[in-house]
Amino acid sequence: MKRVVHSMEPIGRTGGRVYLRMLHEATADDVEWRTVPDHKRTYRVRRWRKLRHLARLAPTVRSLSDASGVFVWDDLSLLLFTPEMRARTIFVLHHYEPLQHDSAPFEAMLWQRLFQILPQCAAVVCVAPYWADFLRTHGVSNVRVIYNAFDMAELERARGYDRGECRAAFGLTHDVIGVYAGKAVHWKGVEEVAAALADAPGLRVITSGSNTIGFDGAHHDVDREQYLRLLRACDVGVFVPRMREGWSRCAAEALLLGLPCLIRPVAGLGDLASLTGQPAPDLGRLAAQIRARAAVQDGETKAAHEALARFDLNYFGNAWGDLLAKVA
């Protein structure tokens, strides 16, 4: 008989939604997932979005108070849970970044309250050691790290794409170095990379995602397969976020597809850079750094690939399966 687990809907393209969707898929044989709507992702106006979400979700949370099963939650609405519900909850913290607050000044107070009640949960999961340490400094001791995981069969297929064809499809000629700078969304540092390379010949900054910053360079909002082909076409990855991220899926997938990278060691990205041996960018000499990274030997990119390849679907399913069994 499958165990019942409640969560938010895994709908969306953010790293947190991808993580939750992968969790649903990896445990589908053993878990009956029951979901509730993630209202905050339906509001077109950001201001007060999370407060509107909490108010709208309150009746749903109250209706779950007597529901059987456990909860895997990654949302501020944990504040609406009863202590008994929290005792059956695994909370997932991807990252905490005040830059993303849409309901200031109240949102900061809500987060501080969240940190106070997290010890009531059965367990707390982070996706990088940085965030596990962060929570321990906030008095949360029952923390474990379960990293982002990757469908290695899919990525190995992508490594087999004809690179010349991929480059031609995205307009990259032999004399151009394709510089993948991640998603063109706020606080990811795309503007800094573009500004640093504005006068550098033969370097093209390339981005993906929904382009919330209005980046006017080589931007591609494409489906999953075309995104992997885009990575395959590029030569170097550069990631310079201002925000404290969890464990950047874009950066990790770039490394898994063989791109040498420059990674600003901020929060979880610092863990990723250390694990894979990627140097930090220096915006004052970024063009020279990129040219040097584009010329690295295959041995270095292979080592980075091997460091990440162990975080496959088996690792992920086993880690979460063990945790869910203990909580249940």
C-alpha positions as CSV (number, residue, x, y, z in Angstrom):
1,M,0.0,0.0,0.0
2,K,1.4,3.4,-1.0
3,R,2.1,6.0,1.7
4,V,0.2,9.3,1.4
5,V,2.2,12.4,1.1
6,H,0.9,16.0,0.7
7,S,2.7,18.8,-1.1
8,M,2.3,21.9,-3.1
9,E,1.7,21.4,-6.8
10,P,5.0,20.9,-8.6
11,I,4.1,23.4,-11.4
12,G,6.6,25.9,-12.7
13,R,10.1,26.3,-14.0
14,T,12.0,27.5,-11.0
15,G,14.7,25.2,-9.5
16,G,12.4,24.5,-6.5
17,R,9.5,23.4,-8.7
18,V,11.9,21.1,-10.7
19,Y,13.2,19.6,-7.5
20,L,9.6,18.9,-6.2
21,R,8.5,17.5,-9.6
22,M,11.5,15.2,-9.6
23,L,10.7,14.1,-6.1
24,H,7.1,13.2,-7.2
25,E,8.5,11.2,-10.2
26,A,11.3,9.5,-8.3
27,T,8.9,8.2,-5.5
28,A,5.8,7.6,-7.6
29,D,6.0,3.8,-7.1
30,D,5.8,4.1,-3.4
31,V,3.9,7.3,-2.7
32,E,0.5,8.6,-3.4
33,W,1.0,12.3,-3.8
34,R,-1.8,14.7,-3.0
35,T,-1.3,18.3,-3.9
36,V,-2.7,21.7,-3.2
37,P,-2.5,24.8,-5.5
38,D,0.4,27.1,-5.3
39,H,-1.6,30.3,-5.6
40,K,1.4,32.7,-5.5
41,R,2.5,31.6,-8.9
42,T,-0.8,32.6,-10.4
43,Y,-0.6,36.3,-9.5
44,R,0.7,38.6,-12.3
45,V,1.4,41.4,-9.8
46,R,4.3,40.6,-7.5
47,R,3.5,43.1,-4.7
48,W,1.8,41.3,-1.8
49,R,1.8,38.1,-3.7
50,K,2.8,35.9,-0.8
51,L,0.3,37.5,1.6
52,R,-2.5,36.9,-0.9
53,H,-1.3,33.4,-1.3
54,L,-1.3,32.7,2.5
55,A,-4.8,34.1,2.9
56,R,-6.2,32.1,0.0
57,L,-4.5,28.9,1.2
58,A,-5.6,29.1,4.8
59,P,-8.9,27.2,4.4
60,T,-7.1,24.4,2.5
61,V,-4.5,24.0,5.2
62,R,-7.2,23.9,7.9
63,S,-9.0,21.1,5.9
64,L,-5.8,19.1,5.9
65,S,-5.4,19.1,9.7
66,D,-7.1,15.7,10.1
67,A,-5.7,14.2,6.9
68,S,-3.7,11.0,7.0
69,G,-0.1,10.8,5.8
70,V,2.8,13.2,6.0
71,F,3.7,16.5,4.4
72,V,6.6,17.6,2.2
73,W,6.4,21.4,2.3
74,D,8.6,24.1,0.9
75,D,6.3,27.2,1.4
76,L,5.7,29.9,4.0
77,S,2.2,28.3,4.5
78,L,3.9,26.0,7.0
79,L,3.1,28.9,9.4
80,L,-0.6,27.9,9.0
81,F,0.1,24.3,10.1
82,T,-0.8,23.0,13.6
83,P,2.0,21.7,15.7
84,E,0.7,18.2,15.1
85,M,0.9,18.7,11.3
86,R,4.4,20.1,11.6
87,A,5.5,17.0,13.4
88,R,4.5,15.0,10.3
89,T,6.3,17.5,7.9
90,I,9.5,17.4,6.0
91,F,10.3,21.0,5.2
92,V,12.5,21.7,2.1
93,L,14.5,24.9,2.2
94,H,16.1,25.7,-1.2
95,H,17.4,29.2,-0.1
96,Y,16.4,32.3,1.7
97,E,16.9,35.6,-0.1
98,P,15.4,38.9,1.0
99,L,15.9,40.3,-2.5
100,Q,13.0,38.2,-3.5
101,H,10.6,39.5,-0.9
102,D,7.4,40.8,-2.5
103,S,5.5,41.5,0.7
104,A,8.0,43.7,2.7
105,P,8.1,44.6,5.5
106,F,5.9,41.8,6.7
107,E,7.6,39.0,4.7
108,A,10.8,39.2,6.7
109,M,8.9,38.8,9.9
110,L,7.1,35.8,8.5
111,W,10.4,34.2,7.5
112,Q,11.8,34.8,11.0
113,R,8.8,33.1,12.5
114,L,9.3,30.2,10.0
115,F,12.8,29.7,11.3
116,Q,11.5,29.6,14.8
117,I,9.0,26.8,14.1
118,L,11.2,24.6,11.8
119,P,12.5,22.6,14.8
120,Q,8.9,21.4,15.2
121,C,9.2,19.6,11.9
122,A,10.1,15.9,11.6
123,A,13.0,16.9,9.4
124,V,14.3,19.8,7.3
125,V,16.0,19.2,3.9
126,C,18.4,21.6,2.2
127,V,20.0,21.3,-1.3
128,A,23.4,22.5,-0.3
129,P,25.6,22.4,2.8
130,Y,25.7,26.2,3.0
131,W,21.9,26.2,3.8
132,A,22.2,23.4,6.3
133,D,24.8,25.5,8.2
134,F,22.5,28.6,7.8
135,L,19.6,26.7,9.5
136,R,21.8,25.3,12.3
137,T,22.8,28.9,13.2
138,H,19.0,29.6,13.5
139,G,18.6,26.7,15.9
140,V,17.4,24.0,13.5
141,S,19.4,20.9,14.2
142,N,17.5,18.1,12.4
143,V,18.8,19.1,8.9
144,R,20.1,16.9,6.1
145,V,21.3,17.7,2.6
146,I,19.7,16.0,-0.4
147,Y,21.2,17.6,-3.4
148,N,19.6,18.5,-6.7
149,A,19.6,15.3,-8.8
150,F,19.9,14.8,-12.6
151,D,18.5,12.4,-15.1
152,M,21.9,11.2,-16.3
153,A,20.4,9.2,-19.2
154,E,18.9,12.4,-20.6
155,L,22.1,14.3,-20.1
156,E,24.3,11.6,-21.6
157,R,22.0,11.7,-24.7
158,A,22.5,15.5,-24.8
159,R,26.3,15.1,-24.6
160,G,25.9,13.0,-27.8
161,Y,24.2,15.8,-29.8
162,D,26.3,16.9,-32.7
163,R,28.0,20.1,-31.4
164,G,28.4,21.6,-34.9
165,E,24.7,21.2,-35.6
166,C,23.8,22.7,-32.2
167,R,26.1,25.7,-32.8
168,A,24.7,26.3,-36.3
169,A,21.1,26.1,-34.9
170,F,21.9,29.0,-32.5
171,G,23.9,31.0,-34.9
172,L,27.4,30.4,-33.4
173,T,30.1,30.4,-35.9
174,H,33.6,28.9,-35.4
175,D,35.1,32.2,-34.4
176,V,32.6,33.0,-31.6
177,I,32.8,31.7,-28.0
178,G,29.3,31.1,-26.7
179,V,29.1,32.3,-23.1
180,Y,26.1,30.8,-21.2
181,A,25.1,33.2,-18.4
182,G,22.1,31.3,-17.1
183,K,18.5,32.5,-16.8
184,A,17.7,36.1,-17.7
185,V,15.9,36.7,-14.5
186,H,16.4,39.2,-11.7
187,W,19.5,39.0,-9.5
188,K,21.2,36.3,-11.5
189,G,23.9,38.6,-12.7
190,V,23.3,38.5,-16.5
191,E,23.5,42.3,-16.8
192,E,26.9,42.2,-15.1
193,V,28.3,39.6,-17.5
194,A,26.9,41.4,-20.5
195,A,28.4,44.8,-19.4
196,A,31.8,43.2,-18.7
197,L,31.9,41.7,-22.2
198,A,30.3,44.5,-24.1
199,D,33.5,45.4,-25.9
200,A,35.0,42.0,-26.1
201,P,35.2,40.7,-29.7
202,G,34.3,37.1,-30.4
203,L,32.3,36.5,-27.2
204,R,28.5,36.2,-27.2
205,V,26.5,36.2,-24.0
206,I,23.6,33.7,-24.2
207,T,20.7,33.3,-21.8
208,S,17.6,31.2,-21.3
209,G,14.4,31.3,-19.3
210,S,11.5,33.8,-19.2
211,N,13.7,37.0,-19.5
212,T,12.1,39.1,-16.7
213,I,15.0,41.6,-17.0
214,G,14.4,42.5,-20.7
215,F,17.8,41.2,-21.8
216,D,18.2,42.3,-25.4
217,G,21.1,39.9,-26.3
218,A,21.0,36.3,-27.5
219,H,18.1,35.1,-25.4
220,H,16.3,31.8,-25.9
221,D,13.1,30.8,-24.1
222,V,13.0,27.2,-25.3
223,D,11.7,23.8,-24.3
224,R,13.8,21.3,-22.4
225,E,15.4,19.5,-25.4
226,Q,16.3,22.8,-27.1
227,Y,17.7,24.1,-23.8
228,L,20.0,21.1,-23.7
229,R,21.0,21.7,-27.3
230,L,21.7,25.3,-26.4
231,L,24.0,24.2,-23.6
232,R,25.7,21.8,-25.9
233,A,26.3,24.7,-28.4
234,C,28.0,26.9,-25.8
235,D,31.7,26.9,-24.8
236,V,31.8,28.4,-21.3
237,G,29.4,29.0,-18.4
238,V,29.6,32.2,-16.3
239,F,27.4,32.5,-13.2
240,V,27.6,35.6,-11.1
241,P,24.4,35.9,-9.1
242,R,23.7,38.7,-6.6
243,M,21.2,36.5,-4.8
244,R,22.0,33.6,-2.5
245,E,20.9,30.5,-4.5
246,G,20.4,27.0,-3.4
247,W,22.5,24.8,-5.8
248,S,22.1,26.2,-9.3
249,R,20.6,23.6,-11.6
250,C,21.6,25.7,-14.6
251,A,25.3,25.8,-13.5
252,A,25.3,22.1,-12.7
253,E,23.7,21.1,-16.0
254,A,26.2,23.2,-17.9
255,L,29.0,21.4,-16.1
256,L,27.4,18.0,-16.8
257,L,27.3,18.8,-20.5
258,G,31.0,19.6,-20.5
259,L,31.2,23.4,-20.2
260,P,34.0,24.7,-18.1
261,C,32.6,27.4,-15.9
262,L,33.3,30.5,-13.8
263,I,31.2,30.6,-10.7
264,R,30.8,33.3,-8.1
265,P,31.0,31.4,-4.8
266,V,27.8,32.8,-3.3
267,A,25.8,30.5,-0.9
268,G,25.0,27.2,-2.5
269,L,26.9,28.0,-5.6
270,G,30.0,28.1,-3.5
271,D,29.4,24.5,-2.6
272,L,29.0,23.6,-6.3
273,A,32.1,25.5,-7.3
274,S,34.2,23.8,-4.6
275,L,32.9,20.3,-5.5
276,T,33.6,20.7,-9.2
277,G,36.8,22.8,-9.0
278,Q,35.5,25.8,-10.8
279,P,37.2,29.2,-10.4
280,A,35.5,32.5,-9.5
281,P,35.0,35.2,-12.1
282,D,36.8,38.5,-12.0
283,L,34.6,41.0,-13.9
284,G,37.6,43.3,-14.5
285,R,39.3,40.6,-16.7
286,L,36.3,38.4,-17.5
287,A,37.0,38.2,-21.2
288,A,40.5,36.8,-20.7
289,Q,39.2,34.4,-18.1
290,I,36.6,33.1,-20.5
291,R,39.1,32.6,-23.3
292,A,41.3,30.6,-20.9
293,R,38.4,28.5,-19.7
294,A,37.3,27.8,-23.3
295,A,40.8,26.2,-23.8
296,V,40.8,23.9,-20.8
297,Q,41.7,20.2,-21.2
298,D,39.0,17.5,-21.3
299,G,40.4,16.0,-18.1
300,E,39.2,19.0,-16.1
301,T,35.7,18.9,-17.5
302,K,35.6,15.2,-17.1
303,A,36.4,15.5,-13.4
304,A,33.6,18.0,-12.9
305,H,31.2,15.7,-14.7
306,E,32.2,12.8,-12.5
307,A,31.8,14.8,-9.3
308,L,28.2,15.6,-10.3
309,A,27.2,12.4,-12.0
310,R,26.8,10.5,-8.7
311,F,23.7,12.7,-8.0
312,D,21.5,10.7,-10.3
313,L,17.9,9.6,-9.9
314,N,18.9,6.5,-7.9
315,Y,20.7,8.6,-5.4
316,F,17.7,11.0,-5.2
317,G,15.1,8.3,-4.9
318,N,17.0,6.4,-2.3
319,A,17.7,9.4,-0.2
320,W,14.1,10.6,-0.2
321,G,12.7,7.1,0.1
322,D,14.7,6.5,3.3
323,L,13.6,9.8,4.7
324,L,9.9,9.4,3.9
325,A,10.0,5.9,5.5
326,K,11.5,7.2,8.7
327,V,9.0,10.0,9.0
328,A,6.0,7.8,8.1
